């Protein structure tokens, strides 16, 4: 019996974005990381091309994230006290493809560290590792507008991925991306329409969408995961169908979100029958990442070394 | 929506004069203005000013030296097409063939050789069909012949042939119905295009009629138009219609796109 050919003929290719710059390119990285370029949905490599497998960014925080559970802090080890050492461990021991430096320290609700402190950390991490760097602001827009330009300048020429650029700060972010030659993360609050809007605004401000990676404020499994999953998928389908404002690689900040939910945090006595907390957290994080990878994520951030190991296997399985 | 800018056409006096004088300035000006307005293709039409292929080549080269927008070669003469396509920097849109065998034999091999897209008019030597069914039949012939020649439906633009509202009111529903049926021809479906300004020929409220017709045609599946891309209200109406059809994702600044 003949089986009908159900292959989709997508008309468009997702943009290719390269992060990091080697010495000949004006940076100091030993290698670069390229994402995007797909002509089909994840897993469907019989239908089109998936030239660059998704990558893992090891999550490093500039200060000790006090809210993190012991199971995660102890997995990071003593290096949690030094972003440079932490980054080195991410790359050398855990084999992350790149490092995602979350700048929590400048948050005015917390330590309220200065932009100089943040820039120093960026420099220290760049010196400690030779992989490309993602620099992620604290999320307080006013403070990010003050801190990120300084960090961008500290990393000038390294072709980092910097964010978040939002509906309100896109001009500042577009300007620093252009001035210091970085790529940008365009972020939307679990809203596909705002996601498109941010991209249009960045483009109107003169920033090329060839240099942008899209992001939804990533929800953990069980906490709006399905909304974000759907948006990742719809963005990718629209991009493959020819919507130039949606044909961008996507990043899921899993490591930052997965460790905020009770399933990853609560002790066995609170959640009897849910298994050992020791295993549950990394599994929750890895399962969230696996979901987003299937929806179209090109980069996932991960915090726990066990999740990094598991998701590496997931990616290998998905792309073989 | 794929917009083809109609303005570089010797039917317009300034372009006619420019071609006769070999003055590149008006062509450059219209190329820039239409490209800035978001045209995906710029139609280039030599019309009856000359029968020399080199004049068409001059027009195309003048446009290409100004903007990098794709070219739509507007001619029904295979000898002009054969020369003009050679000077195109990127695969152009050929405007156009009919369903007449002689035309298909002349145009399709050229389109296939240069990976060009091609507009197929739903008519043949017997003239323009009067019913939706006849339009479907002729367009089907063009699509089948194109696919046979190795040109996939994603490179075929079927044109149901738009008629003036003022003189042929009864034809409008037939045109829209044909559009609806073209969409069912293949998967992926072919593009559907029209020479929009025909619909408002001889009328007083040209822009309103163009705009209304295009929105209705988009609702039937049309996804391309040869039109006045500088008519902002037309472009905005078309963009909105695409949102209503759920073909594009809404964003607050969607009319800037």
Contacts between the chains, C-beta under 8 A, distances in Angstrom:
chain1	res1	chain2	res2	distance
A	9	B	152	7.9
A	9	B	154	7.0
A	9	B	188	5.3
A	11	B	154	6.0
A	11	B	188	7.5
A	192	B	249	5.9
A	193	B	249	6.7
A	193	B	250	5.0
A	193	B	251	5.5
A	193	B	252	7.3
A	194	B	251	7.6
A	196	B	249	5.2
A	196	B	250	7.4
A	196	B	251	3.7
A	196	B	254	7.9
A	197	B	251	4.1
A	197	B	252	5.1
A	197	B	253	5.9
A	199	B	251	7.9
A	200	B	251	5.6
A	200	B	253	4.7
A	200	B	254	7.6
A	200	B	256	6.1
A	200	B	257	6.0
A	201	B	253	6.6
A	204	B	253	7.3
A	204	B	256	6.2
A	234	B	249	7.3
A	238	B	248	7.8
A	238	B	249	5.3
A	243	B	248	6.4
A	243	B	249	6.4
A	245	B	249	7.9
A	245	B	251	7.2
A	245	B	257	6.5
A	246	B	249	6.4
